[in-house]
Amino acid sequence: MAVALITGSAGLIGSETTKWFHQQGFDIVGIDNDLRAWFFGEQASTAGTRQKLETALKRYTHQAIDIRNADALKEVFARYGKDIKVVVHTAAQPSHDWAARDPFADFSVNANGTLNLLECTRQHCPEAVFIFTSTNKVYGDTPNRLPLVEQAKRWEIDSKHPFFIGIDETMSIDQTKHSLFGASKVAADVLVQEYGRYFSMKTACFRGGCLTGPAHAGTELHGFLAYLMKCTVTGKAYRVFGYKGKQVRDNIHSHDLVAAFWEFFQAPRSGEVYNLGGSRHSNCSMLEAIEICQQLSGRNLDWTYVEDNRIGDHIWYISDVRRFQSHYPNWKYRYGLAEILKEIHAACAS
């Protein structure tokens, strides 16, 4: 019996990972206690996705465990032991703003929860592959020091700059303002690297850009494209925070990210770090995203501008994914920005 243990299994990336590995013949142990509803309210609950997984996947076993509960995790890992071939850790507190409201909860979920999972893996299934969904926020606001050029609808980087194609893994994570969320994810990111290097475990950090898709339960504090489309379709008011609405994000569909997880699982390495987002293949500014959402929905978005940007927020961020592609040349994008937004619109309009 080959088991894939997936945290945050009812979330956007977790549910996509669950379906993918189940299709590959794995028994799935999903760990998710719907903290997202506590973070962002019932409208962000993942309970519906959990029910769909339990109904649709015959080899899916759900465990409503908080990853901060080390004893409960130890029981699950001890039960399955070396049958666990891969741990995909997607559970997190994902918001800058929320982290500042409750730093202890944020750090205990993102950092201590990750440590619990790494140690359980080391003790019970040390040969398992450990995949962690990190974030580009580990770079703090260092990207905001890049030589940016203001255009009509977006900020752009100087075309002669080495990071014009995207930010790679050489960018420093030091001497920068991360936000408390970014700091807790840095702690987790470094732990995952260290367990790979110190204990020779098969670990990887995927520092994502904006992770998105039709299964995203977007809210104002997290889930940029999904929440934007939801507001456009429903008529709910939307707020744009700072940077003239020209801030740029790269967006990667959950399918494409999980396809990268699969490539790593098949040929794992130790202590790896990969920037993985939409890259130059799939990116947009806030103003550009609003235009596309309005075109797809046939409705105008009710939006207002707030001058103050969010602490630690990026003005421009596009991932350079070439390092991952050099290690795993079979990986290709399936979704571009247009396809992503069409899927999200269909989900919102249904």
Secondary structure as GFF3:
##gff-version 3
##sequence-region A 1 350
A	DSSP	beta_strand	3	7	.	.	.	ID=ss1
A	DSSP	alpha_helix	12	23	.	.	.	ID=ss2
A	DSSP	beta_strand	27	31	.	.	.	ID=ss3
A	DSSP	alpha_helix	35	40	.	.	.	ID=ss4
A	DSSP	three_ten_helix	42	44	.	.	.	ID=ss5
A	DSSP	alpha_helix	47	56	.	.	.	ID=ss6
A	DSSP	beta_strand	60	63	.	.	.	ID=ss7
A	DSSP	alpha_helix	70	80	.	.	.	ID=ss8
A	DSSP	three_ten_helix	81	83	.	.	.	ID=ss9
A	DSSP	beta_strand	84	89	.	.	.	ID=ss10
A	DSSP	alpha_helix	96	101	.	.	.	ID=ss11
A	DSSP	alpha_helix	103	107	.	.	.	ID=ss12
A	DSSP	pi_helix	108	112	.	.	.	ID=ss13
A	DSSP	alpha_helix	113	124	.	.	.	ID=ss14
A	DSSP	beta_strand	129	135	.	.	.	ID=ss15
A	DSSP	three_ten_helix	136	139	.	.	.	ID=ss16
A	DSSP	three_ten_helix	142	145	.	.	.	ID=ss17
A	DSSP	beta_strand	148	150	.	.	.	ID=ss18
A	DSSP	beta_strand	155	157	.	.	.	ID=ss19
A	DSSP	alpha_helix	179	198	.	.	.	ID=ss20
A	DSSP	beta_strand	202	208	.	.	.	ID=ss21
A	DSSP	beta_strand	210	212	.	.	.	ID=ss22
A	DSSP	alpha_helix	224	234	.	.	.	ID=ss23
A	DSSP	beta_strand	238	241	.	.	.	ID=ss24
A	DSSP	three_ten_helix	243	245	.	.	.	ID=ss25
A	DSSP	beta_strand	248	253	.	.	.	ID=ss26
A	DSSP	alpha_helix	254	266	.	.	.	ID=ss27
A	DSSP	beta_strand	272	276	.	.	.	ID=ss28
A	DSSP	three_ten_helix	279	281	.	.	.	ID=ss29
A	DSSP	beta_strand	283	285	.	.	.	ID=ss30
A	DSSP	alpha_helix	286	297	.	.	.	ID=ss31
A	DSSP	beta_strand	303	306	.	.	.	ID=ss32
A	DSSP	beta_strand	316	317	.	.	.	ID=ss33
A	DSSP	alpha_helix	322	327	.	.	.	ID=ss34
A	DSSP	alpha_helix	337	349	.	.	.	ID=ss35
###
